C-alpha cells in the first residue's frame, strides 16, 4: 500500500469491514506478476470519509473468476454500514459515514 491514510473515526463492524477491505485491496492489486501494489488516497469532507484504492491498470483485465462474488460481499458489508462502493477504471472508491462526535464522558459502570 502506498499513500498516507488520515486517522478518522467511523463506526463499523470491524471484522466484517476488515474482510471487505482485504477483498478490495486484493482485487485492486491484481495477480502477483503485477507487483501487488495499490495506491490509497483518503479524503474527509466533514461527514463522509472517502477511501480511493487504485491498482495497476492491467489488474482490471486480470480479475479472478470469483471477482463478482467478492464484490457482492464487499458491497453487502459497505451498504450495511451506510456506505457506498463505486468502481473506477483502476480500482474502487469507498465512502463511509464519520462517527458522531463524542457526547461527553462515558457513564460509570455500576459495581456489583
MOTA-V701667 format. One record per backbone hydrogen bond with DSSP energy under -1.0 kcal/mol. NH is the residue of the N-H (numbers start at 1). CO is the residue of the C=O. E is the energy in kcal/mol with one decimal. If there is no record, write none. Layout:
NH/CO/E ; NH/CO/E
This chain:
2/38/-2.7 ; 14/12/-1.0 ; 17/13/-2.6 ; 18/14/-2.8 ; 19/15/-1.9 ; 20/16/-2.5 ; 21/17/-2.9 ; 22/18/-2.2 ; 23/19/-2.2 ; 24/20/-2.2 ; 25/21/-2.7 ; 26/22/-2.3 ; 27/23/-2.5 ; 28/24/-2.7 ; 29/25/-2.2 ; 30/26/-1.3 ; 34/31/-2.0 ; 35/32/-1.9 ; 39/54/-3.3 ; 40/2/-3.2 ; 41/52/-2.1 ; 43/50/-2.3 ; 45/48/-2.2 ; 49/96/-3.3 ; 50/43/-3.0 ; 51/94/-2.9 ; 52/41/-3.1 ; 53/92/-3.1 ; 54/39/-2.8 ; 55/90/-3.3 ; 59/56/-1.9 ; 62/59/-1.0 ; 67/64/-1.8 ; 70/66/-2.5 ; 71/67/-2.6 ; 72/68/-1.9 ; 73/69/-2.0 ; 74/70/-2.4 ; 75/71/-2.9 ; 76/72/-2.2 ; 77/73/-2.3 ; 78/74/-2.7 ; 79/75/-2.9 ; 80/76/-2.2 ; 81/77/-1.1 ; 82/79/-1.9 ; 83/78/-2.4 ; 84/95/-2.3 ; 86/93/-2.8 ; 88/91/-2.4 ; 91/88/-1.8 ; 92/53/-2.3 ; 93/86/-3.0 ; 94/51/-2.8 ; 95/84/-2.3 ; 96/49/-2.5 ; 98/47/-2.1 ; 99/9/-2.9
